[in-house]
Amino acid sequence: TMFGTANQPILKNQSQGFLATLYNPEKPLSVKISNSNLSVWHLLKDSTDDSRDSWQKKASIGSSFPDEVYYFHPIAFVQHLRRLIPQSLRFPLASRPAKIGTTESYKAGMRSFGSGRSKVNGQYTRYHAGCDLYANMGDEIYAVADGKIIGYYRFYLKTSALVVDHNDFLAVYGEVQPPATNDHYVYESQFSNERKGLPGNLSVGSDVRRGQHIAYVGQMRYNNNNKITIQGVEVKMLHLEMYSDTSTSIPTSITAGYPLTDLENTSNYDNVTAKAYKRRKDLLDPTSKLDEMVID
C-alpha cells in the first residue's frame, strides 16, 4: 500500500524499487519509477480521467498527516502508467500466416488491401477493404490494443464480424465465428464447433486489453454449406479492416446490415486512394499497421 498527501511530496512506500511524488491530485503528477537500471518519467492524470482503473482515492486515517491523504493501488497504478506509455500493437494471431509449407503474405494477391473483387465484364466493381490473414478454423484472435467492443454481427458466408473501438481507430475483426444461437444465422448442430461465439463473458460493451483473446477464426461456407476454396485449397482467415473515425457509433442490430459498408461510396475516401471499396469514407489501409505489430 502506498499513500501520500495532496500538497507535500511524501509517500509511504512498501513496493521495492518504486518511487513517486504527488503534488496535487487535481493536477498532473510527476512520477518516477526506478527498478535496477530502469528509470522512466511520465506525466499522469488524476483517476477521474480513467474510469477503468481507479488507482488513487481519498483516505481517512486520522490527523497525523498535514493534509488530505490519498491511497495508491500499486497494481492499478502500474496498469494506468502502461496505458500512457506507447505500446506496439499486438499481431492479432499467434503467428504470422502460413499456408501448406509456404509463407502467405497479407500484402500479396487477393489477400492484400485494394485487390480486385467482383469482376463484371472484365472489370472489377469492388476492391478489398482489408487484409486477409490465413489461419486455421478455431484459431484464437487477439485484440491489437486496449479498447471496447462496439459491434458483433453477421458478416460474410456464415461468419461474423467483431468491431472494437481501440481509441485511435476502429478495427473490424471479420470472418470470425458466430454465436451458438440464431442471432446471426440459423443454428445448424452439425457445425456447432464452428459456432463458439466470443470467449469468456465478452459481449458488446465489454472492455478488452491488448493481447486479450477476443474471438475465433471462422469457417466460411456457401448457402449449400460447402466450404470456401481458392484454387482448390480450403481457406480460413481473419479479415482485418481499420477505420480512423471513432466518434461515430455503429448499429449493432443485424437488421442494420453491414454498418461500415457503404455500397454507394466508390470514390470518396479520406485516407486511401479512391477506389470502389464500398466502405465508410474513413477506411484505413491496415498493411503498415500489420507490418509494425508484434507477437508477444
Summary of the structure (lengths in Angstrom):
residues: 296
radius of gyration: 23.5
end to end distance: 30.1
largest distance: 83.9
contacts: 832
relative contact order: 0.14
helix: 11%
strand: 34%
